[in-house]
Amino acid sequence: MNLRKTTVILFAAAITTAPLAMRGQSPQKATQLTIRVAPDFTKPALDGKTVHLATYRGKLVLLNFWATWCGPCLTEIPRFNTWQTKYGPQGLQIIGVSMDDDSAPVQKAARKLQFTYPVVMGDEHLGEQYGGVLGLPISYLIGPDGKVLARYQGDTDLSQMEARIQSLVQSLNR
């Protein structure tokens, strides 16, 4: 068998069996992460305090990139508010990163949504550090050691996400 024919056979085998290998896995496990350690940042929060990601080492962090014009983003926020209240004492810290161009609509949304967690204004540079924020919402689950555990993009099954968070905060408190 020549090299060209072998290459074609191997390629065909790879593309037909790859989807089978991913069946039954949750979306966050099937996603290949492009980053291992969450890039650190320091940004002013809407409330005037400073958010420095590194200060949350030792906690489970849900870093949520969102925007006021994003329908699925606005659907997630009330649930994230509840999670911060429920799991915050057990070691969860949610941080919102608004990708809006201007803070005025974000301030208005903050008054309406009554965030229970800090929200910072993001920018293109921060988005690029996280592998590019193309399409919202995008959330990163970051472990107590600062490593990215999962990336959730788009309209996510929040029940699955909560189950994973619940399991991880329980393991933090053992």
Backbone hydrogen bonds, N-H to C=O, Kabsch-Sander energy under -0.5 kcal/mol:
donor,donor_aa,acceptor,acceptor_aa,energy
6,T,2,N,-2.1
7,T,3,L,-2.4
8,V,4,R,-2.1
9,I,5,K,-2.2
10,L,6,T,-2.6
11,F,7,T,-2.6
12,A,8,V,-2.5
13,A,9,I,-2.3
14,A,10,L,-2.2
15,I,11,F,-2.4
16,T,12,A,-1.5
17,T,13,A,-1.7
18,A,14,A,-1.8
21,A,17,T,-1.6
22,M,18,A,-1.0
23,R,19,P,-0.7
23,R,20,L,-0.7
25,Q,22,M,-1.8
29,K,26,S,-1.0
30,A,26,S,-1.7
31,T,27,P,-1.3
33,L,31,T,-0.6
38,A,146,G,-2.8
43,K,51,V,-2.5
45,A,49,K,-3.8
46,L,119,V,-2.4
48,G,45,A,-2.0
51,V,43,K,-3.3
52,H,50,T,-0.6
53,L,41,F,-2.1
53,L,51,V,-0.5
55,T,52,H,-1.9
56,Y,53,L,-2.1
57,R,54,A,-1.6
58,G,144,P,-2.1
59,K,56,Y,-2.1
60,L,91,G,-2.8
61,V,59,K,-0.6
61,V,142,I,-2.8
62,L,93,Q,-2.0
63,L,61,V,-0.7
63,L,140,Y,-2.9
64,N,62,L,-0.7
64,N,95,I,-2.8
65,F,63,L,-0.6
65,F,138,I,-3.5
66,W,64,N,-0.5
66,W,97,V,-2.4
70,C,67,A,-1.4
71,G,69,W,-0.7
74,L,70,C,-2.0
75,T,71,G,-1.5
76,E,72,P,-1.6
77,I,73,C,-1.7
79,R,75,T,-0.5
79,R,76,E,-0.6
80,F,76,E,-2.3
81,N,77,I,-2.6
82,T,78,P,-1.9
83,W,79,R,-2.4
84,Q,80,F,-2.6
85,T,81,N,-1.8
86,K,82,T,-2.8
87,Y,83,W,-3.6
88,G,83,W,-0.6
88,G,84,Q,-1.3
90,Q,87,Y,-1.1
91,G,88,G,-1.8
92,L,87,Y,-1.8
93,Q,60,L,-2.9
95,I,62,L,-2.5
96,G,118,P,-2.8
97,V,64,N,-3.3
98,S,96,G,-0.5
98,S,120,V,-2.8
99,M,66,W,-3.2
106,V,102,D,-0.5
107,Q,103,S,-2.9
108,K,104,A,-2.1
109,A,105,P,-2.4
110,A,106,V,-2.6
111,R,107,Q,-1.9
112,K,108,K,-1.6
113,L,109,A,-3.4
114,Q,110,A,-1.8
120,V,96,G,-2.8
121,M,44,P,-0.7
122,G,98,S,-3.7
122,G,120,V,-0.6
127,G,123,D,-2.4
128,E,124,E,-2.5
129,Q,125,H,-2.0
130,Y,126,L,-1.2
131,G,128,E,-1.8
132,G,127,G,-2.5
134,L,132,G,-0.9
135,G,133,V,-0.7
138,I,65,F,-1.7
139,S,152,Y,-2.9
140,Y,63,L,-2.6
141,L,150,A,-2.4
142,I,61,V,-3.4
142,I,140,Y,-0.7
143,G,147,K,-3.1
146,G,143,G,-2.4
148,V,36,R,-2.4
149,L,141,L,-3.6
150,A,141,L,-1.3
152,Y,139,S,-3.2
154,G,137,P,-3.1
156,T,154,G,-1.0
158,L,156,T,-1.2
161,M,157,D,-1.9
162,E,158,L,-2.6
163,A,159,S,-2.1
164,R,160,Q,-2.0
165,I,161,M,-2.4
166,Q,162,E,-3.2
167,S,163,A,-2.2
168,L,164,R,-2.4
169,V,165,I,-2.8
170,Q,166,Q,-1.9
171,S,167,S,-1.9
172,L,168,L,-1.5
173,N,169,V,-1.2
174,R,171,S,-0.9
